Amino acid sequence: METPGKNSRFAAAAGTPYAARAAADTYRAGGNAADAAVAAAAAVSGTEPLMSSVGGGGFALVRPPSGRAELLDYYDVMPGKGLPASAFGAGGSPKTVLLKYGAGIESTVGAASVGVPGALRGWETLLRRHGRLTLRETLAPAASLARDGFRLCKTSGLWLAVAEEVLRLTGETRKNFYTESGARVYREGEEVRFPELADTLDAVGEEGADLFYRGELARRISDYLLDGGGIITRRDLSEYEVVVREPLTVRYGRGVAQTNGPPSAGGPTLAQMLRVVSGYDPASMPDEEYVRLVAGAMRLALRDREKAYREGTENARVAERLTSEEYAAGQRRAIFGSPHTTHLSCVDDEGLAVSITASMGYGSGIVIPGTGLPMGNTLGEPELNPKGFHALEPGERLISSMSPTVVASEEGGIVALGSPGASRIPTAILQTLIGVLDLGLSLEEAVYRPRFHAEGSMFAYEAGVPAADLGPYERVLAYDELSMFFGGLNAVRHNPQGLFEAAADPRRSGGVAFA
């Protein structure tokens, strides 16, 4: 964490140092936290390839100075409007690959795995509702990085290696992510350029997001994907809309946490954990008892996440039940006695806080020719499609674990945070909030603190976590150092003393910046 001076008026933390600097530069150019967040999101889409993309989507939790927060849902939706039933399912011969990460991650790729992306429409909506600058001004730093080049960060280099087979899928994809000789993908520290992506960002900046959803880009995207067996039609793109939702709100201590609510399952899972932990005082607990409490809250909430959140239309009712005090009381009794996503956070001196989590799945292996646009594979991720491949109705939102969060409290000030990491997203956020709000840690101390994760019969932990009582867990994973398995949390804070803090998770290659 950089040490900010007392005169700082803005802080950002993002998935790469380039994105954090783009945010700070945009703020200095007359923008606010919303403008800076869009600049960072666009910069991340180029400098952290396969973590997010213009060909993906996400969520933005915005807390204005008034405190009336809102959630912009610009996540992927199921395509296929106007297509016959025969186009769904095995159409397009989707390919299943085993990504070389951990024990291996099975992922479906190819044109048939691409959902309707919402990134550009989401950024444009965020600027219109909360920003000061134009889309062109906020996309300019990302376009410059893509055109002039940048050094590939460690985390991005890791994920290119993980996805090497996917990135061989088409000649267009190889052209963007393999070295000029075509022998291998780019590695950490090597200079990378995406000139066609730069041209696309410039064009969208001038003409607006309609170029992507209703103009020439829409035609090129739909035609190419349909020819390859995909199911995105021009109607899917033209009818895509950002949904503005009421955030899910849960009281924690003397503060209020606001996060991504239904149909997403990640925010409700975090709220369920916070509700359980709120019945205790973590600061006064012995270390082993603290781990038992928090691990139990994780295990039970993630069990409910897997079993209860299946029908998007029913998720609001499910969340209301699982985040209630009555349900939390039962879970407390049960405990005691019976790198395909990215996140960025920005906050300014007017009290505007923006927390964005974005994803493109693990990547479809498809880049639209002539545009530099890599497309996501959210339709090919089983955890996002519990009903099965292509089982949703066209236009239906996919389920997500993404949980951009903002917490306001007397003891903590304003904290905006979030993380990648699938089921580890809410558990990483939970432990960071406990560190800041209950244990009195600085933001950096809370983010750097060793983490653990309990899910099903598995308990995973980093060195430094007391793990003596492992009774309920059959599988124990011990990490000797901080690992990106436990997320990549990026957080900013305007603390009660009026100072700005920012912390980028050392588990990934993030960066922070102040202005």
Summary of the structure (lengths in Angstrom):
residues: 515
radius of gyration: 21.3
end to end distance: 14.2
largest distance: 62.3
contacts: 2059
relative contact order: 0.19
helix: 39%
strand: 21%
